[in-house]
Each structure stands twice: as C-alpha cells, then as structure tokens.
Amino acid sequence: MSRTQPPSGAARAGRALPQVAAALVLVLLLLVIVRLPWAGDLGMHAATIQRLSHNPFHPGNPLVDADTPSPYYSPWMLVLGLLAKVTGLSVFAVLRIAALVSLALLAGGVLRYVRTLTPHRAAPALALLSLVFLWGPLLFNWSGFLGLNSLALTVSYPSVFALGLTFHFWAWLTRAVRTEAAWGRWLWLGVLWALILLCHQFTGVVASLGALAMVIAARPPRPVLLRLGAALALGLLLLGLWPYYDFFSLFSAGADLEAIHKPLYEHLAARFGLVLLGVAALVLRFRRDRWDPLALFFVLGALVFAAGGLTGHYSWGRALPAALIPAQLAAALEVVSAGRRAVRVGWACVLGAALAVGAWTQAGTLGYVTGRAALPSAVSAKYRTPWVGYHWITPWVKYGDVVMARTFPERQIPAYGPYTVAPGYPDVFLPDAARREAAVTRYFAAGTSAAGRAGILREYGVRWVVGPESLAGPGLRKVTAGPGNQVLYRVVG
C-alpha cells in the first residue's frame, strides 16, 4: 500500500509564489481605489450617479439638459444612485464603494470559475496573474479589458462589475450543465444573464459567447436544454421590461460607435502578443479534448472579432475579451495540468517570463498609488498622468447649470452636476447630438462673431463658459482661472 508523499518545500514555494503575487496585485488595486485616478469614462459614470441620485425615476440625459433615455442607466448604477441619495455621499465616494464591490466580485468570480476547470490550489492565482499581465509590450487601456493598468483606471466602472458577475455566471452555468440543475437555478441564471447585459452591454456579449461555449462543450441532454431555453426566455423578458432604456434598440445603434472602436484593430501584436502563449496552450487543450470549453470560447470570440474587422463593424471589437480571457486562462492552467512534471516546470518558466514582460509594461500603474515623483525614472516613463478634473469650477457652477465647453472638459464637467451643451461621448439616444456638437464647434471657431456666440448661448440656456483667455469679450465675465490656461466665464447680459 503506497502512502501519499507530502509536497516538497520547492513544491510548496512554487504554489505559494503565484498566490503571494496575486495578493499583491489585489492590494495594489485597493490602494489605487483610494486615489481613484481619473481618465476615460469616469466622468460619464459619475454624471449618471448624479442624475439618478437627484431623480431616480426620471433622470433624463446624464450629460446634456435633455429628456432622453440612456444605456448608462443600468441596475447597478441605479443602486449606486440610490446609495448616493440615501447617504448623501459624494459621487466619487460612491464610485470608490462601487470599485471595492467590483474588485471583490471579480476576484471571487475568477476563483470560482477556475475551480470548475481544475482543483489545483495555485490555479486561481495563476489565472488572475495571467488575466492582468499576459498582454503585450505596448500598453493598452480600454473599459472591459482586464490588463492591470486598464483595470486600475476602470475598476469603478460598470464594466468591471459586469465582468465580476460574468465569472460567477460562468461558474454557476458550468455546474448547472454538468449536474442537470433544478429549474430554480436555471431561472436565476437567466436573471443574472440579463443583469450583465443591462449593466454593460459589451461585457454581456462576452458573457454570452462564453456561456455558449460552455453549453456546447457540455453537450447537455434535452431536459437541460429545455431549462436553458426557459432561462433564456426569462432573460429576454427582463431585458425588454427594463424601463430606463430600450435595450433592443441598441442593435441598430452600432453605426454611431464604429469610429471610436476602430483603434481596437490596431497594433494587435504589440498590444496582445503575449496572449499567443495562451493560444498555444489552447491548441494543446484542444488536442487533449475536442470539446474543451476554453478552446471553443476562444474560437467564438476570435470569429466575432475578425468579422468586425472584415466588415467594418469595429464595435464588434469589444468582443475581443472573449478570445483573450480563454487564452489567458489556458496559459495559466497549463502550468498545473500539462502532464509530466518537467513539462509543467518548463511551462511555468515560460509563463513566468511572459508575465514579467507584461508586468514591466504596466509598471507605471504603481504611480497611481505613489505619484510620479516616487517612481524610479525607468518606471516613471511608463506612467500616464491622470486627468486633473474640474472641481475648480464647483464653487460657482451649480447642479443643473449648462456649461459651454469643448470635448475634453465635456467629459468631466457633468460629473459635478452641471450639464454641457454637447455630450462628451457618443449618445445613440440623443437625436440632436450632431447639431449640438456643431454648435460647440461654431462657438469656439475664431471667425464666429460675438452676436453669433451670444445666439448659441441663448439657444441652449448656457450660464457658464469654460475656454481660453482669448475668448474674453462682450457677454462674458471672467470668474476664475484653472489648470492649462483655462478660464471660467459667467454669461452676462
């Protein structure tokens, strides 16, 4: 009778190393949440909470003074808006709470889903490290993508909350198709699927592709398919009943989003080259099991991404995580499931080197905790300075005031409660968005007369203007100056 040998010291150290590294990543992100660096869409989400906290039943457009729906009014943002209303907390405090919840949800979701793929204790930590570091030598940030730097900037966004839900959704679904779960669990899965789609539509697509791959891989019997159909029907019903915007009308809105998503198809090798290690791992998994769920998931995601590039539907590029996530997970899992010990050790060394390259690429993330001055010069060069914000206008500009500003301040000013003339982000539900953008361009054009500018201000009920010193003239009174030679003017006369 053989006796199981306890793991050696080297084995224990090898298992503990990724766990310690993953814990340090989570601690870093917790410290980032304290600073909450501002970049990208943070102003949009803050503005959404502002409107819901003031009027949760009829918030109107989050950015401009117009009575329109918005896809940003999701169940999660409604919860955050009500939290701000009940507690009186500032929207930025609420966003920090949202970040903490989302980070915990994401870490727990990765743990639960990876455990459906392997019982190895080091696998969840390796998976988390691969998700945040296995990218490429060129820094890439985008909402819904899990690189460390991207996650640091978007951890308070609904996309991270939806990704956390997604990993839990996949874990529950995987167990449901394996065990022929009861009707109640399947209906809950339908509710969860709808919730993910409402909270972040692009992540919902990724969640759906992953779910499809898991169902195909399981090849469930007819009773399970009937329950799956009921869950799908319930999810579709909830999507149709959501009162804050028409979810299904978004399918006809893609044309307005293609231009801003075209960069997703640029510099692919530099941004995602390290993921090729995961693609190699997927090939090995496929050779071992032609119904491997991660391999099927990757194929579905790659096909959607490629179809978007070939047809010019660049917004389909937001499905790219459906190819990246399974490849990143496969690279991590190969370390614990590659067969012979020598092969596993070799794979661990290659993955460790790739993760080191990815970590170095994203080393500037440390600056969101320490500030640039505390970073070594080599790391400081990788640091991307966050946006300053427009808190300097708030002593004068009040909630609901309309501000004339260009695109960059348009993306931040509504976070504090005011509206802008034009939305700083594409708005598929705002019918006069193009007209508003043209009015802003015309207002700031050098050849526009004072009378023409005054007419634009009257048309949109503008009370304040944020612009350069050279804008001073009749009808404007300088109130204060801000960073970057910007000036706040009060509209008079």
Secondary structure, DSSP 8 states (H G I E B T S, - for coil): --------HHHHHHHHHHHHHHHHHHHHHHHHHHH----TTHHHHHHHHHHHHH-SS----SSSSS----TT--HHHHHHHHHHHHH---HHHHHHHHHHHHHHHHHHHHHHHHHHH---TTHHHHHHHHHHH-S-SS----TT---HHHHHHHTTSHHHHHHHHHHHHHHHHHHHHHHT--HHHHHHHHHHHHHHHHH-HHHHHHHHHHHHHHHHHH---HHHHHHHHHHHHHHHHHHHH-SSS-GGGGGG-GGGTHHHHGGGGSSHHHHHGGGHHHHHHHHHHHHH-TT-HHHHHHHHHHHHHHHHHHHT-GGGGGGTHHHHHHHHHHHHHHHHHSSSHHHHHHHHHHHHHHHHHHHHHTGGGGHHHH-GGGS-HHHHTT-------SGGGTTT--TT-EEE--HHHHTTGGGGS-EESS-SS--TT-TTHHHHHHHHHHHHSTT--HHHHHHHHHHTT--EEEEEGGG--TTEEEEEEEGGGEEEEEE--
